[in-house]
Amino acid sequence: MTTLRALVLCCSLKPSPAPSSSELLGREVLTALADHDVDGEIVRVADHGVRFGVSTDEGDGDGWPAIREKMLAAQILVIATPIWMGQPSSICKMVLERLDAELSETDDRGRLLTYGKVAAVAVVGNEDGAHHVTAEVFQALNDVGFSIAAAAGTYWVGEAMGKLDYDKAGPKPDTTGGATKTLAANTAHLARLLQAEPYPAT
């Protein structure tokens, strides 16, 4: 079986080495994907000086072009984001804005370079809103060419107005863990199907 490549973009507001529940869940997704012959890496976007904008390169030391190269080399993209104010993090929104540039990037058959790539989403937070955040991110990723497998979202939210973060909550094998395994299986399956049978030229 061919090994696929995954890139997890951790959209925590905190740079390394600060603890991050989003990064933890993103790493759990990578571990689950490894069971389906997918290798990969996690990039904490806050560490890389990504600039605001909607182009592939905003210049002045912009960190996005290097991240974009990793994204283009991968068959799977996972966005791992916390919930803030009921929304995806500002870094997550910046990543989606940068991906808007892919609408102008096509191959020699007129297809977006993101066609054939599969996206998944991992969300953590201490408030309700995981479904809302997942829906926002999925719609944006689909708009710029990514495919979404069945049940391709995993999440954990703590008690309303609580203080407990996912990285302190302990393993959740029957809930978040189960969702993560399903995400990995379905996402890897769809990525392989699209590798074997790419979308037609438009």
JONORFEN-V840273 format. One record per residue. N is the residue number from 1. RES is the residue in one letter. PSI is psi in whole degrees, 0 to 359 (999 if undefined). OMEGA is omega in whole degrees, -180 to 180 (999 if undefined). BURIAL is # if it has 24 or more other C-alpha atoms within 12 Angstrom, else .. Layout:
# JONORFEN-V840273
n:res:psi:omega:burial
N:RES:PSI:OMEGA:BURIAL
N:RES:PSI:OMEGA:BURIAL
This chain:
# JONORFEN-V840273
n:res:psi:omega:burial
1:M:133:-180:.
2:T:136:176:.
3:T:129:176:.
4:L:166:-179:#
5:R:136:177:#
6:A:146:172:#
7:L:124:175:#
8:V:123:175:#
9:L:110:178:#
10:C:121:-175:#
11:C:30:173:#
12:S:147:175:#
13:L:345:-174:#
14:K:129:174:.
15:P:163:175:.
16:S:151:6:.
17:P:22:-179:.
18:A:141:178:.
19:P:145:-178:.
20:S:120:175:#
21:S:325:177:#
22:S:317:179:#
23:E:320:179:#
24:L:311:-180:#
25:L:323:176:#
26:G:320:178:#
27:R:325:177:#
28:E:324:175:#
29:V:316:178:#
30:L:318:179:#
31:T:317:179:#
32:A:322:178:#
33:L:328:180:#
34:A:332:177:#
35:D:349:-179:#
36:H:30:178:#
37:D:44:174:.
38:V:123:172:#
39:D:175:-178:#
40:G:191:-178:#
41:E:163:176:#
42:I:137:178:#
43:V:123:174:#
44:R:109:-170:#
45:V:326:-178:#
46:A:343:-179:#
47:D:355:-164:#
48:H:11:174:#
49:G:39:178:.
50:V:132:-177:#
51:R:155:174:#
52:F:146:178:#
53:G:180:-179:.
54:V:28:176:.
55:S:172:178:#
56:T:341:180:#
57:D:114:180:#
58:E:4:176:.
59:G:187:176:.
60:D:44:177:.
61:G:18:180:.
62:D:131:180:.
63:G:353:-176:#
64:W:318:-177:#
65:P:321:180:#
66:A:321:177:.
67:I:320:180:#
68:R:321:177:#
69:E:317:177:.
70:K:320:180:.
71:M:317:-179:#
72:L:334:179:#
73:A:348:-177:.
74:A:155:174:#
75:Q:344:-177:#
76:I:133:174:#
77:L:127:177:#
78:V:126:174:#
79:I:120:177:#
80:A:116:-175:#
81:T:146:168:#
82:P:166:172:#
83:I:128:172:#
84:W:128:-180:#
85:M:35:180:.
86:G:11:-174:#
87:Q:162:167:#
88:P:153:-180:#
89:S:160:178:#
90:S:327:178:#
91:I:320:176:#
92:C:315:180:#
93:K:323:177:#
94:M:318:177:#
95:V:315:179:#
96:L:322:177:#
97:E:321:178:#
98:R:326:178:#
99:L:342:176:#
100:D:332:180:#
101:A:337:-178:#
102:E:342:177:#
103:L:343:-180:#
104:S:3:-176:.
105:E:118:-177:.
106:T:161:176:.
107:D:187:-175:.
108:D:357:176:.
109:R:12:175:.
110:G:10:-180:.
111:R:143:174:.
112:L:146:180:#
113:L:341:178:#
114:T:348:177:#
115:Y:136:-178:#
116:G:349:175:#
117:K:145:-175:#
118:V:137:-177:#
119:A:150:174:#
120:A:163:-175:#
121:V:138:176:#
122:A:129:-172:#
123:V:137:174:#
124:V:152:178:#
125:G:167:178:#
126:N:31:179:#
127:E:163:175:#
128:D:159:178:#
129:G:3:-178:#
130:A:321:179:#
131:H:319:179:#
132:H:313:-179:.
133:V:315:178:#
134:T:317:180:#
135:A:316:179:#
136:E:313:-176:#
137:V:317:178:#
138:F:315:-178:#
139:Q:316:180:.
140:A:316:-180:#
141:L:320:178:#
142:N:323:178:#
143:D:325:-176:.
144:V:17:166:#
145:G:354:-180:#
146:F:148:174:#
147:S:151:-177:#
148:I:124:177:#
149:A:167:174:#
150:A:139:175:.
151:A:46:-175:#
152:A:23:177:#
153:G:142:173:#
154:T:151:-177:#
155:Y:163:170:#
156:W:131:172:#
157:V:139:180:#
158:G:182:179:#
159:E:142:179:.
160:A:132:-179:.
161:M:22:178:.
162:G:176:-177:.
163:K:356:-174:.
164:L:129:176:.
165:D:159:-178:#
166:Y:321:-178:#
167:D:351:175:#
168:K:356:-172:.
169:A:344:-179:.
170:G:166:-177:.
171:P:145:177:.
172:K:66:-171:.
173:P:330:-175:.
174:D:351:-179:.
175:T:271:179:.
176:T:318:-180:#
177:G:318:178:#
178:G:319:178:.
179:A:322:180:#
180:T:319:178:#
181:K:318:178:#
182:T:316:176:#
183:L:311:-176:#
184:A:314:-177:#
185:A:313:-176:#
186:N:323:-179:#
187:T:315:178:#
188:A:320:180:#
189:H:311:-179:#
190:L:321:179:#
191:A:321:179:#
192:R:320:177:#
193:L:318:-178:.
194:L:333:173:#
195:Q:320:-178:.
196:A:327:-176:.
197:E:84:-177:.
198:P:161:175:.
199:Y:150:179:.
200:P:160:174:.
201:A:148:-179:.
202:T:999:999:.
